[in-house]
Amino acid sequence: MSEFDLVIKNGIIVNEEKLSKADVLIKDGKIVDIGLHIKETKAKQIIDAEGLYLFPGIIDSHVHFNEPGRSEWEGLETGSKSLAAGGATLFFDMPLNSHPPTTSEQAFHLKNGLAKEKSVIDYRLWGGVVPGNLDELEKLLQCGVIGFKAFMSNSGIDDFQSADDRTLLQAMKKIAELHSILAVHAESDTITEFLGKEINRESDHIALAFSNARPIFSEIEAVQRIIAYAEATKCRLHIVHISSADVLEPILAAKRRGLDISVETCPHYLSLTMDDLEKLGAAAKCAPPLRSKQEVDNLWEAIRKGEIDVIGSDHSPSLPSMKMGNLLEAWGGISGCQTTLSVLLEEGYWQRGIPLEMISKITSTNPARRFGLYPNKGSILKGYDADIAIVDVNEKFILKKEDLYYKNKISPYIGKTYRGRVKATISRGELIYSHFSDSNKMTT
């Protein structure tokens, strides 16, 4: 009789194609068997998941943990613990807002060393594309970056400059030669800068004014331009954090023409609106900005149709002082990596009938496939890494400030009610987070 490290019994597995009730047997960080009521199992630890759902660990492909250099905003330890509490087992950290940004081989080694020391879950690092670092791209890829990130508009960080058109074309040609991928923040810098100067700072509806200064058509213009550059260079593209289903139109057309392109949106664009920005202020400020309730509904319909590939949190924290004062001057970033799955379950599964399988697909399977980690990550299957989130999809709770593991407990989701709580997270077979109140659920 084999001894396993961990057995999860009676759970409902949520893979991209179907739900299935089964026991999951884990040894040496891997799933070694899956089946219904497997007999003769001896394990160091057993979790009874009766009535609970087993999701593949979330892969958050878009976080800013800001270490080194700005770890007071958020660090790799607090950030990864927050992700674990939200059911995530792997993150991709963006090259900004750390200082130095990950735009060179030296900067990569600095950040990677800290991540190895501090992260409680698996991670990969993005490399950055900025003017003047073309010669660093191949070195960064050899270091192990998951891909490269560029801004087409002002990043808000002085040491990570936006990429002008020439920089983009040169970098994309190189990235294509390296068989890598470019992730792009696609807003027109020309449009947003021009309209930003037109804002009436005394307006009673400053949130609407901010949103109008970064309009949907500024996203569309930038997306159309970067697609043209991708056609010219044959570079694989990943468009991050679209705020409107209208932005999908050129992306879907490019896919039909055969371009290798994928698209991400974020939980805040699927749950929050300009009304929340008006009410909550800078805690809900981001770029692109929040849109209308109709835009939220349209994005969900796009998810239902399979038109959106990936959900990334774009967790972009800051010091509380940076969220004070005038909305226009405040830091533009939302803290949300801990709440991704709860938001998707409440807004998607419960309110709109989005299948659990689809939520599993866009939070885990698709990012694993897109970024070359599948098979091994992204599904609960024999032979894969034992990365699992155990979830009570029925449990209702109000998110409280003290529930958050962030270094700075700022979130537009505080005080909201959700159905769907992560009860435990397993990363490579190790229980790294538990919220079980019933001790009978776990035996050792």
Phi and psi in degrees as a GROMACS rama.xvg file:
@    title "Ramachandran Plot"
@    xaxis  label "Phi"
@    yaxis  label "Psi"
@TYPE xy
-71.94  146.773  SER-2
-103.667  127.781  GLU-3
-103.847  159.035  PHE-4
-74.1949  -38.4215  ASP-5
-152.361  137.115  LEU-6
-124.797  127.754  VAL-7
-106.596  115.449  ILE-8
-104.046  144.36  LYS-9
69.0218  14.1871  ASN-10
-82.0874  161.425  GLY-11
-101.119  110.256  ILE-12
-77.0458  132.15  ILE-13
-112.275  90.8155  VAL-14
-98.7199  175.507  ASN-15
-65.3127  -25.7365  GLU-16
-101.484  -27.0458  GLU-17
-163.716  164.228  LYS-18
-98.5619  141.599  LEU-19
-151.384  133.062  SER-20
-84.3918  130.476  LYS-21
-166.4  164.79  ALA-22
-93.3318  146.132  ASP-23
-120.133  122.551  VAL-24
-106.353  129.089  LEU-25
-126.734  134.19  ILE-26
-148.872  136.791  LYS-27
53.4837  38.8354  ASP-28
81.0449  -0.16287  GLY-29
-118.009  154.419  LYS-30
-81.5418  115.37  ILE-31
-101.233  -17.6366  VAL-32
-162.801  151.009  ASP-33
-138.607  131.329  ILE-34
-175.326  168.508  GLY-35
-90.281  120.055  LEU-36
53.8049  53.9434  HIS-37
-65.0254  131.142  ILE-38
-89.7193  168.654  LYS-39
54.4808  48.7437  GLU-40
-107.568  130.057  THR-41
-120.7  127.882  LYS-42
-140.57  151.847  ALA-43
-66.9073  -31.6196  LYS-44
-145.739  137.853  GLN-45
-125.365  133.182  ILE-46
-116.529  124.379  ILE-47
-88.9671  108.763  ASP-48
-101.688  26.9732  ALA-49
-54.4264  126.092  GLU-50
81.4598  1.11941  GLY-51
-112.032  161.62  LEU-52
-111.644  138.919  TYR-53
-106.493  107.122  LEU-54
-95.5614  144.282  PHE-55
-56.3062  141.34  PRO-56
-51.5235  135.223  GLY-57
-62.6001  137.919  ILE-58
-107.559  105.393  ILE-59
-92.573  104.114  ASP-60
-83.8096  6.25467  SER-61
-150.389  88.8525  HIS-62
-133.463  156.558  VAL-63
-122.82  103.106  HIS-64
-100.108  -5.8847  PHE-65
67.1006  12.3828  ASN-66
-114.294  130.973  GLU-67
-83.1526  171.004  PRO-68
97.6565  -39.2281  GLY-69
-133.288  40.124  ARG-70
-66.8858  -14.8622  SER-71
-70.0214  -19.0614  GLU-72
-75.939  -48.4055  TRP-73
-168.647  143.823  GLU-74
-115.72  170.374  GLY-75
-65.4926  -33.6498  LEU-76
-70.7708  -53.7679  GLU-77
-65.9081  -38.0852  THR-78
-64.1356  -45.3391  GLY-79
-70.2781  -33.5239  SER-80
-65.6619  -37.6243  LYS-81
-62.3238  -43.6382  SER-82
-61.7996  -44.65  LEU-83
-59.2732  -40.2952  ALA-84
-66.049  -20.2052  ALA-85
-99.3059  8.18473  GLY-86
90.772  11.7382  GLY-87
-92.7512  145.387  ALA-88
-126.749  1.43443  THR-89
-157.988  136.024  LEU-90
-133.747  155.004  PHE-91
-112.624  116.565  PHE-92
-90.5409  131.053  ASP-93
-72.1259  155.042  MET-94
-70.3363  -18.5596  PRO-95
-118.494  151.14  LEU-96
-110.233  27.6603  ASN-97
-69.7804  161.859  SER-98
-136.196  112.1  HIS-99
-76.2875  153.2  PRO-100
-68.1263  159.313  PRO-101
-82.6342  71.3661  THR-102
-117.942  8.01894  THR-103
-147.974  161.913  SER-104
-58.685  -43.3992  GLU-105
-61.8051  -44.2133  GLN-106
-65.1422  -37.1977  ALA-107
-58.5852  -49.4984  PHE-108
-62.4616  -35.5557  HIS-109
-63.8976  -49.163  LEU-110
-69.7496  -41.0848  LYS-111
-62.0159  -38.9517  ASN-112
-62.1009  -40.8447  GLY-113
-68.2114  -39.5536  LEU-114
-65.0292  -42.0862  ALA-115
-58.0899  -38.6679  LYS-116
-75.2624  -36.2693  GLU-117
-111.888  -25.8988  LYS-118
-73.9835  137.815  SER-119
-92.8689  -4.6711  VAL-120
-131.677  173.78  ILE-121
-66.2947  156.107  ASP-122
-152.188  159.002  TYR-123
-137.464  158.633  ARG-124
-114.691  138.603  LEU-125
-81.8781  146.998  TRP-126
-98.0034  156.671  GLY-127
-104.019  149.064  GLY-128
-112.193  116.22  VAL-129
-136.947  161.675  VAL-130
-55.7665  128.041  PRO-131
96.0493  -1.684  GLY-132
-111.708  24.3416  ASN-133
-55.7217  -38.2953  LEU-134
-72.409  -11.3077  ASP-135
-90.0855  -13.6387  GLU-136
-63.5123  -46.0034  LEU-137
-65.4002  -38.3013  GLU-138
-62.7803  -41.6951  LYS-139
-63.271  -41.9458  LEU-140
-63.8006  -40.6042  LEU-141
-63.918  -29.54  GLN-142
-68.738  -28.6119  CYS-143
119.972  19.0636  GLY-144
-61.8061  150.122  VAL-145
-77.5388  -19.3988  ILE-146
168.025  -165.326  GLY-147
-127.527  150.772  PHE-148
-126.233  135.554  LYS-149
-133.7  150.82  ALA-150
-105.879  133.274  PHE-151
-95.3256  -3.98152  MET-152
-135.984  173.325  SER-153
-55.8787  127.243  ASN-154
-79.6813  -15.9582  SER-155
86.9784  -4.3562  GLY-156
-122.243  122.078  ILE-157
-61.4803  -32.9005  ASP-158
-89.6032  10.17  ASP-159
-133.372  87.8797  PHE-160
-75.3554  148.762  GLN-161
-66.7748  154.697  SER-162
-93.7027  121.063  ALA-163
-72.4338  172.524  ASP-164
-59.7878  -42.4109  ASP-165
-64.5217  -43.306  ARG-166
-59.7634  -43.5673  THR-167
-60.2019  -49.4807  LEU-168
-62.9023  -44.5251  LEU-169
-64.1971  -43.4764  GLN-170
-67.165  -41.5798  ALA-171
-65.1354  -37.355  MET-172
-61.1183  -43.3454  LYS-173
-67.2476  -43.3208  LYS-174
-63.5796  -38.8027  ILE-175
-62.3788  -42.8229  ALA-176
-62.4838  -30.9855  GLU-177
-85.6785  -1.58978  LEU-178
58.0847  38.1566  HIS-179
-108.688  -159.445  SER-180
-141.645  147.476  ILE-181
-112.536  123.759  LEU-182
-96.1016  138.451  ALA-183
-130.886  129.937  VAL-184
-83.7615  107.967  HIS-185
-107.317  91.4321  ALA-186
-136.288  143.848  GLU-187
-73.5654  116.131  SER-188
-65.1664  -37.0585  ASP-189
-62.9935  -45.7397  THR-190
-67.8854  -47.9342  ILE-191
-67.0684  -36.6794  THR-192
-67.0291  -42.7231  GLU-193
-62.9837  -49.2468  PHE-194
-71.9245  -29.2526  LEU-195
-61.4624  -32.7718  GLY-196
-72.677  -16.2284  LYS-197
-91.039  -4.15235  GLU-198
-65.2565  133.337  ILE-199
-81.9181  104.256  ASN-200
-70.8105  -10.4596  ARG-201
-98.5573  6.52623  GLU-202
-61.7093  144.057  SER-203
-74.3205  -15.1734  ASP-204
-121.705  65.9617  HIS-205
-66.7716  -30.4365  ILE-206
-63.5139  -44.8972  ALA-207
-64.1827  -39.596  LEU-208
-63.3592  -41.2976  ALA-209
-63.2753  -44.5251  PHE-210
-63.0557  -41.6466  SER-211
-67.4614  -25.3975  ASN-212
-78.5932  -13.4704  ALA-213
-126.293  68.3927  ARG-214
-72.9608  164.376  PRO-215
-59.5423  -36.5005  ILE-216
-67.4884  -19.3793  PHE-217
-71.7913  -32.4117  SER-218
-67.5148  -45.3303  GLU-219
-61.5417  -43.515  ILE-220
-59.7136  -45.3877  GLU-221
-66.8363  -39.4617  ALA-222
-63.581  -44.7784  VAL-223
-60.7342  -38.8181  GLN-224
-69.0658  -44.5823  ARG-225
-70.3002  -29.145  ILE-226
-66.0287  -40.9234  ILE-227
-61.3992  -39.16  ALA-228
-67.59  -35.3474  TYR-229
-66.7139  -37.9559  ALA-230
-64.9856  -35.9613  GLU-231
-72.9237  -31.8513  ALA-232
-108.824  -10.7707  THR-233
63.6248  31.0096  LYS-234
-88.3235  135.565  CYS-235
-69.6573  140.251  ARG-236
-124.796  146.762  LEU-237
-134.145  113.183  HIS-238
-89.5565  120.485  ILE-239
-92.8366  157.659  VAL-240
36.0007  58.3184  HIS-241
-70.9648  145.395  ILE-242
-106.178  -2.93481  SER-243
-149.539  144.612  SER-244
-66.6177  -20.7089  ALA-245
-61.415  -30.2313  ASP-246
-68.551  -19.764  VAL-247
-69.9068  -26.213  LEU-248
-56.5895  -52.3666  GLU-249
-67.5572  -28.3036  PRO-250
-68.6805  -46.3496  ILE-251
-66.3496  -36.9526  LEU-252
-63.5455  -39.7158  ALA-253
-65.3181  -39.602  ALA-254
-60.5712  -41.9896  LYS-255
-64.5088  -28.1879  ARG-256
-81.4466  -4.03471  ARG-257
100.317  5.67003  GLY-258
-69.7927  144.828  LEU-259
-88.8628  91.6755  ASP-260
-140.646  141.038  ILE-261
-131.776  167.376  SER-262
-143.061  143.437  VAL-263
-122.399  146.61  GLU-264
-129.08  179.579  THR-265
-126.825  158.543  CYS-266
-56.6504  -34.3563  PRO-267
-68.4988  -29.9067  HIS-268
-77.5436  -9.46281  TYR-269
-104.39  3.82336  LEU-270
-146.316  -27.1176  SER-271
-110.788  155.905  LEU-272
-132.817  178.622  THR-273
-58.6464  -29.9354  MET-274
-62.823  -37.4133  ASP-275
-66.7626  -38.8247  ASP-276
-63.2853  -41.5342  LEU-277
-62.3424  -39.479  GLU-278
-81.5053  -42.6247  LYS-279
-93.5293  -19.1179  LEU-280
74.8725  -143.809  GLY-281
-64.4993  -20.1854  ALA-282
-59.3854  -23.694  ALA-283
-111.091  16.4728  ALA-284
-87.3247  133.519  LYS-285
-155.957  171.676  CYS-286
-136.437  126.462  ALA-287
-57.8684  157.725  PRO-288
-77.1659  167.917  PRO-289
-63.6684  151.888  LEU-290
-118.218  -158.656  ARG-291
-83.481  168.676  SER-292
-61.8089  -35.8606  LYS-293
-64.0344  -37.6733  GLN-294
-65.4008  -37.928  GLU-295
-59.2155  -48.9099  VAL-296
-62.037  -39.2665  ASP-297
-65.7434  -37.3922  ASN-298
-65.6922  -39.8342  LEU-299
-63.573  -37.468  TRP-300
-66.2726  -35.85  GLU-301
-64.7927  -37.2689  ALA-302
-64.6848  -42.9049  ILE-303
-57.8591  -35.8013  ARG-304
-85.9967  0.443424  LYS-305
77.0859  23.1313  GLY-306
-89.8746  -13.9774  GLU-307
-108.545  130.749  ILE-308
-87.0464  -38.9469  ASP-309
-142.773  144.631  VAL-310
-109.068  123.987  ILE-311
-123.427  143.978  GLY-312
-72.6686  -26.6751  SER-313
48.2849  45.7796  ASP-314
-60.0327  112.022  HIS-315
-133.559  79.1906  SER-316
-81.7235  172.776  PRO-317
-158.975  175.874  SER-318
-68.871  148.269  LEU-319
-54.8216  -36.3868  PRO-320
-62.4532  -25.3612  SER-321
-80.2961  -8.08956  MET-322
-104.865  10.1812  LYS-323
-92.8386  166.552  MET-324
74.7783  -149.158  GLY-325
-62.6739  131.679  ASN-326
-57.5394  -38.348  LEU-327
-67.7957  -27.9329  LEU-328
-93.4976  -14.4079  GLU-329
-70.396  157.724  ALA-330
-61.0146  136.547  TRP-331
-101.645  91.3884  GLY-332
-169.416  142.218  GLY-333
-110.191  134.236  ILE-334
-87.2327  119.174  SER-335
-156.687  11.0134  GLY-336
-70.1306  -23.2385  CYS-337
-79.4204  -19.7706  GLN-338
-110.435  6.35466  THR-339
-53.0043  -53.4085  THR-340
-67.129  -40.2645  LEU-341
-63.0681  -40.629  SER-342
-62.8941  -44.9352  VAL-343
-66.8081  -37.1329  LEU-344
-67.9188  -44.9579  LEU-345
-67.7061  -54.0028  GLU-346
-75.4493  -34.6167  GLU-347
-92.5947  -62.165  GLY-348
-69.1029  -51.3946  TYR-349
-78.107  -45.4337  TRP-350
-84.9759  -25.3838  GLN-351
-126.964  0.207669  ARG-352
71.3813  24.0653  GLY-353
-68.1266  128.104  ILE-354
-60.9598  146.326  PRO-355
-59.3566  -34.3714  LEU-356
-60.5795  -37.1564  GLU-357
-68.578  -39.7697  MET-358
-63.0233  -41.8717  ILE-359
-60.9062  -40.2557  SER-360
-65.8344  -45.0477  LYS-361
-83.0971  -16.6042  ILE-362
-98.3695  -14.9858  THR-363
-140.493  -59.6523  SER-364
-62.9847  -49.0245  THR-365
-61.8957  -48.1182  ASN-366
-62.8684  -34.1057  PRO-367
-62.6932  -42.8016  ALA-368
-68.0945  -46.5396  ARG-369
-62.2832  -34.9704  ARG-370
-108.718  23.3135  PHE-371
75.2585  25.6888  GLY-372
-108.908  5.91557  LEU-373
-115.252  130.854  TYR-374
-78.0686  158.818  PRO-375
131.057  -45.6882  ASN-376
-119.904  158.909  LYS-377
101.963  -8.87838  GLY-378
-149.471  161.752  SER-379
-100.311  92.4272  ILE-380
-140.661  155.079  LEU-381
-58.932  132.14  LYS-382
92.8852  -12.1622  GLY-383
-84.4537  162.7  TYR-384
-58.0495  142.041  ASP-385
-83.2709  74.4381  ALA-386
-111.121  107.861  ASP-387
-141.972  135.958  ILE-388
-107.843  122.963  ALA-389
-95.6378  121.011  ILE-390
-128.648  134.56  VAL-391
-95.1586  101.146  ASP-392
-71.9627  -13.4279  VAL-393
-95.3244  -17.1786  ASN-394
-70.2637  127.885  GLU-395
-99.8585  137.559  LYS-396
-152.896  156.752  PHE-397
-101.584  125.083  ILE-398
-70.6715  125.044  LEU-399
-110.855  154.391  LYS-400
-55.8595  -40.974  LYS-401
-71.9424  -10.4754  GLU-402
-74.778  -21.7382  ASP-403
-83.1109  141.526  LEU-404
-97.2189  1.23554  TYR-405
-59.515  151.869  TYR-406
-63.552  -40.3237  LYS-407
-117.586  111.56  ASN-408
-82.2502  69.0021  LYS-409
-114.099  128.99  ILE-410
-161.524  137.463  SER-411
-73.014  -7.06985  PRO-412
-91.9794  -9.78707  TYR-413
-59.5806  131.746  ILE-414
91.0698  -7.42602  GLY-415
-87.1266  153.354  LYS-416
-99.0556  134.18  THR-417
-130.764  151.793  TYR-418
-116.361  114.177  ARG-419
129.504  93.9507  GLY-420
-115.585  135.504  ARG-421
-72.896  122.519  VAL-422
-94.5557  -29.7184  LYS-423
-161.478  151.809  ALA-424
-129.783  130.342  THR-425
-116.137  124.879  ILE-426
-118.289  118.434  SER-427
48.5688  43.0403  ARG-428
83.7907  -2.16345  GLY-429
-105.075  130.917  GLU-430
-74.2173  109.934  LEU-431
-108.082  -10.4273  ILE-432
-152.179  136.587  TYR-433
-142.084  134.803  SER-434
-128.126  30.1366  HIS-435
-78.2091  126.183  PHE-436
-93.3356  -20.297  SER-437
-92.2958  105.913  ASP-438
-65.1521  -19.0032  SER-439
-70.6991  -15.2268  ASN-440
-71.1196  -23.526  LYS-441
-126.981  132.125  MET-442
-129.555  149.685  THR-443
